């Protein structure tokens, strides 16, 4: 276990040596700060003026999801090269020529990448909280717990991209993972829309048939996002099937990690 | 110390190592000789569990090579040793020291020692991206020497080194031999092998043609190079 920790720290440290990480973080924080102007009033719906707090509430939620989406992209870019880069630059030999189990190495690399991205995302989400607070005086702490919920999805992305990168070219493995997201987005997004309060209030004509089994069992990245949204708004969450999306995603993460460890065990260094 | 028992490695239909068996005793300085593609590096990679044998068994100090514990007292220098370009030589050595379990003053002291031994003192804080191939080899050797290894695996350690570097490495090997460290040396430079090793095996197309002490292999008025070519030519007939 000690080696897992050491390799995690090395992984985070190596990424943090790159100036681009700080530049990206700085630009993202700046972007979130700049769009605070959108939180001001001046919006009207059906002729009624919308107050600042409501505007800030909705826009900050959109920004929250945009940040998470951006983090999915960033984390897939970071994870797709973990093994191929280590093979090329001698890092894999550095670790594995010592008394380090292969699973130590794999888990250390994944944990380090995840922790770094989790911290990065948390800082950005915390910036939203501070910006909304500064602008409206409302402190919405739900964003922070929602951020931690979204970090489970980040771990899923890392594990998935790493597993696929054992068999596919790096970029294709990231693309394939986004394909998995896209299918979930259509399936779970459709379900969320059909169960939205707006459509439900449309009347009994709107019937919502039970979803197919594959949709219930499919990796619930989008549903985790919807759950995070429900945490922020302290609203009802419409789950699909008997399993909570966090449970569903945790199962897939464990399954993918098991396949990854088995696959990497046979990998030639 | 090391036992290879009927080890074979196939890459698809190509047999890189063919039913190789030999053992290396503690304190033995053993050279693996052979032309390019003979299977020398494949054997080294199997010893370090970078690849697994298709059949046969490899044990190091009684432990299977797949057990990371078997690598606890092994130092390894790869042919064209690669160091992550964003690390300095010092960072690289520190990571090795940490993975071995050295920390604090013990790690610092050993790193200083090996930097002195491989003549990299004063250049250890530069990024490895700025190092020449020979400097990387030296840092790689330094990393291999950390933790007082009982077995040193050197895969073409002098490739890319200047004559001074070659002499330095020869001296280090001689010192380690004196300390009872077992050495496996893969090399094309037969004259170097003759100077530094006790035993040698000639490997050709994945098979061991001969394994014995160098004094037994090399007859009167012959060099190791003569013997090497005699065996290879005989095999080609």
HADDOCK unambig.tbl for C-alpha pairs under 7 A between the chains (distance, minus, plus):
assign (segid A and resid 89 and name CA) (segid B and resid 82 and name CA) 5.93 0.50 0.50
assign (segid A and resid 89 and name CA) (segid B and resid 83 and name CA) 6.08 0.50 0.50
assign (segid A and resid 89 and name CA) (segid B and resid 84 and name CA) 4.78 0.50 0.50
assign (segid A and resid 90 and name CA) (segid B and resid 82 and name CA) 4.81 0.50 0.50
assign (segid A and resid 90 and name CA) (segid B and resid 83 and name CA) 5.42 0.50 0.50
assign (segid A and resid 90 and name CA) (segid B and resid 84 and name CA) 5.90 0.50 0.50
assign (segid A and resid 91 and name CA) (segid B and resid 84 and name CA) 6.20 0.50 0.50
assign (segid A and resid 97 and name CA) (segid B and resid 48 and name CA) 6.22 0.50 0.50
assign (segid A and resid 97 and name CA) (segid B and resid 71 and name CA) 6.83 0.50 0.50
assign (segid A and resid 98 and name CA) (segid B and resid 71 and name CA) 5.68 0.50 0.50
assign (segid A and resid 98 and name CA) (segid B and resid 72 and name CA) 6.20 0.50 0.50
assign (segid A and resid 98 and name CA) (segid B and resid 99 and name CA) 6.79 0.50 0.50
assign (segid A and resid 98 and name CA) (segid B and resid 100 and name CA) 6.99 0.50 0.50
assign (segid A and resid 99 and name CA) (segid B and resid 68 and name CA) 4.32 0.50 0.50
assign (segid A and resid 99 and name CA) (segid B and resid 69 and name CA) 5.31 0.50 0.50
assign (segid A and resid 99 and name CA) (segid B and resid 71 and name CA) 5.19 0.50 0.50
assign (segid A and resid 99 and name CA) (segid B and resid 72 and name CA) 5.06 0.50 0.50
assign (segid A and resid 100 and name CA) (segid B and resid 68 and name CA) 5.74 0.50 0.50
assign (segid A and resid 101 and name CA) (segid B and resid 68 and name CA) 5.88 0.50 0.50
assign (segid A and resid 268 and name CA) (segid B and resid 50 and name CA) 5.67 0.50 0.50
assign (segid A and resid 268 and name CA) (segid B and resid 51 and name CA) 5.02 0.50 0.50
assign (segid A and resid 269 and name CA) (segid B and resid 50 and name CA) 4.79 0.50 0.50
assign (segid A and resid 269 and name CA) (segid B and resid 51 and name CA) 6.54 0.50 0.50
